[in-house]
Amino acid sequence: MSDNKETSATGLLIGQTCQVEKKKARAGSVIRGYRKGRFILIDSPFQGKESILSVPGESCVIRFLSDGKVFGFTSALLKTYTTPASLCAIQYPEKIESVSVRQSNRIPVFFPGSVSAGSKAPVPGALVDLSANGGCFIVRHLVVSKGESLNLNLLLPDNLNLANMPCLVQSVHATKGKVFMGLKFLFTETEDFEALKIFYTACAYHLL
């Protein structure tokens, strides 16, 4: 239900995670299929137990990261399905916008959180910039080495807690009583990493 020739131009890929935004509500989803010029089929974007899309005709914005680019478009709900799965059919957009995102692109943020190594107690700190694959985390008085594995805990906006995300320390710099760590996310298929990727995608798109 897709055209492979269109993938590079539109970024649309079956199984691609995406963010659905309706007014101030945001939720994660997955692209399940599409028919060019007619519709795109996505998982119902749940926020808690309720989908943020429920009324045919209501508009939404879809954003996703694909092949080093951030894509985004405006659409509207066509129909919802409850069987065999909870799905939404949305309008195929007239235009899909995109911008290249290099791995070095960094977005200033401030997410309170903590890091821990193995069974050691978590050390509080904050993530102060975010890229597609990692970020910079600041702590005080932590002895850590390049190449060491850590678990990262973060509090995102909307009070979303992300817990025990594995990371690799790629750089360490200490100055004025603070330790700056360059972290690489060791991505897995967990909901926490999906939430972080969706947040980065939304930020990158808004900063175009």
C-alpha positions in Angstrom: 0.0 0.0 0.0 3.0 2.2 -0.6 5.2 3.3 -3.5 8.9 2.7 -2.9 9.8 5.4 -5.5 8.2 8.0 -3.3 10.0 7.1 -0.1 13.1 9.3 -0.7 11.0 12.3 -1.6 8.3 12.1 1.1 10.1 10.2 3.8 7.1 7.9 4.2 8.1 4.5 5.3 5.8 1.7 6.6 6.8 1.1 10.2 8.1 4.6 10.7 7.5 6.2 14.1 6.0 9.6 14.0 4.5 12.3 16.2 0.9 13.4 15.9 0.0 16.9 17.2 -3.5 18.3 17.5 -3.6 21.8 19.0 -1.5 21.4 22.2 -1.9 17.6 22.4 0.9 15.4 21.2 1.2 11.6 21.0 3.4 9.0 19.3 2.2 6.8 16.4 3.4 4.5 13.6 2.8 4.8 9.9 1.2 1.5 8.8 0.6 2.2 5.1 -0.5 4.8 2.5 -2.0 5.4 -0.9 -0.5 8.4 -2.7 -2.9 11.2 -3.1 -5.6 9.5 -1.0 -4.8 8.5 2.6 -2.1 7.5 5.2 -2.9 4.8 7.7 -1.4 5.3 11.2 -1.8 3.8 14.7 -4.3 5.7 16.8 -2.3 8.3 18.7 -3.2 7.6 22.3 -2.5 10.0 25.2 -3.3 7.8 28.2 -6.4 5.8 27.3 -7.8 8.2 24.8 -6.8 8.9 21.2 -6.2 12.6 20.4 -7.8 12.0 17.0 -11.4 10.9 17.1 -13.6 13.3 15.1 -13.5 13.1 11.3 -12.4 16.3 9.7 -10.3 17.5 12.7 -6.8 18.7 11.6 -3.5 17.5 12.8 0.3 17.9 12.2 2.5 14.8 11.5 6.2 14.9 12.1 8.9 12.2 11.8 12.6 11.7 11.3 13.7 9.6 8.3 17.0 9.1 6.5 18.6 12.1 8.1 15.7 14.5 7.5 12.9 15.9 9.5 9.6 15.7 7.6 6.3 17.4 8.5 2.9 18.0 7.0 -0.7 19.1 7.9 -3.5 16.6 7.5 -7.0 15.8 8.7 -8.7 12.7 10.1 -10.8 10.7 7.6 -11.9 7.7 9.6 -11.1 5.6 12.7 -10.9 1.8 13.0 -11.1 -0.4 16.1 -10.6 -3.8 14.4 -8.4 -5.6 13.7 -6.4 -2.8 15.5 -7.0 0.8 16.6 -6.0 2.8 13.5 -6.7 6.2 11.9 -6.9 7.0 8.2 -5.8 10.6 7.6 -5.7 12.7 4.4 -2.6 12.3 2.2 -1.0 15.8 2.3 -0.7 18.1 -0.7 2.8 18.9 0.4 5.4 17.3 2.7 8.1 19.6 4.0 11.6 18.4 5.0 14.9 19.7 6.2 18.3 17.8 6.6 19.3 17.1 10.1 23.0 16.3 10.6 24.1 14.2 13.6 25.9 17.2 14.9 22.7 19.3 15.0 22.2 20.2 18.7 19.1 21.7 20.3 19.5 23.6 23.6 17.3 22.0 26.3 17.2 21.7 30.1 15.9 18.4 31.3 16.6 17.5 34.9 17.6 13.9 35.5 20.3 11.6 36.7 22.9 9.1 35.6 24.0 5.9 37.2 26.6 3.2 36.6 25.6 -0.4 37.3 24.3 -0.7 40.9 25.7 2.6 42.0 23.3 5.3 43.3 22.0 7.8 40.7 23.8 11.1 40.4 21.6 14.1 39.8 22.2 16.5 36.9 20.7 17.8 33.7 20.7 17.3 30.0 21.6 20.7 28.4 21.6 19.9 24.7 20.1 17.2 22.6 20.9 15.7 19.2 19.4 12.9 17.1 21.8 10.4 18.7 22.9 11.8 22.1 23.4 14.9 24.2 25.4 16.7 26.8 24.7 15.9 30.5 26.1 18.0 33.4 26.7 16.7 36.9 28.9 17.6 39.9 31.8 15.6 41.2 31.2 12.4 39.2 34.2 10.2 38.4 33.5 8.8 34.9 35.7 7.8 32.0 35.3 7.9 28.2 33.8 4.6 27.0 32.0 3.9 30.2 28.3 2.8 30.0 25.7 4.7 32.0 21.9 4.6 32.6 20.2 7.9 31.9 17.0 9.1 33.6 15.2 12.2 32.3 12.1 14.3 33.0 10.7 15.7 29.8 8.1 18.4 29.4 4.6 17.3 30.3 6.2 15.5 33.3 7.1 12.5 31.2 9.7 10.4 33.0 12.2 8.4 30.9 14.0 5.8 33.0 17.2 3.6 32.7 18.1 4.5 29.1 21.5 3.0 28.2 24.2 5.5 27.1 27.9 5.5 26.2 30.2 8.2 27.5 32.0 9.6 24.4 33.7 12.6 26.0 34.3 14.0 29.5 35.3 17.6 30.4 35.5 19.0 34.0 35.5 22.7 34.8 34.5 24.9 37.7 33.2 22.0 39.7 31.0 20.6 37.0 31.5 17.6 34.8 30.2 17.8 31.2 29.6 14.4 29.6 29.0 13.8 25.9 26.6 10.9 25.7 25.6 8.6 22.9 22.2 7.0 23.2 22.4 3.2 22.7 19.0 3.1 21.1 16.6 0.2 21.7 13.0 -0.4 20.8 11.7 1.0 24.2 8.9 3.5 24.5 11.3 5.9 26.4 13.7 6.2 23.4 10.8 6.6 21.0 9.5 9.4 23.2 12.9 11.1 23.2 13.2 10.7 19.4 9.7 12.1 18.9 10.5 15.1 21.1 13.8 15.8 19.2 11.9 15.6 15.9 9.3 18.1 17.0 12.0 20.5 18.3 14.1 20.2 15.2 11.1 20.9 13.0 10.0 24.0 15.0 13.5 25.4 14.7 13.5 25.3 10.9 
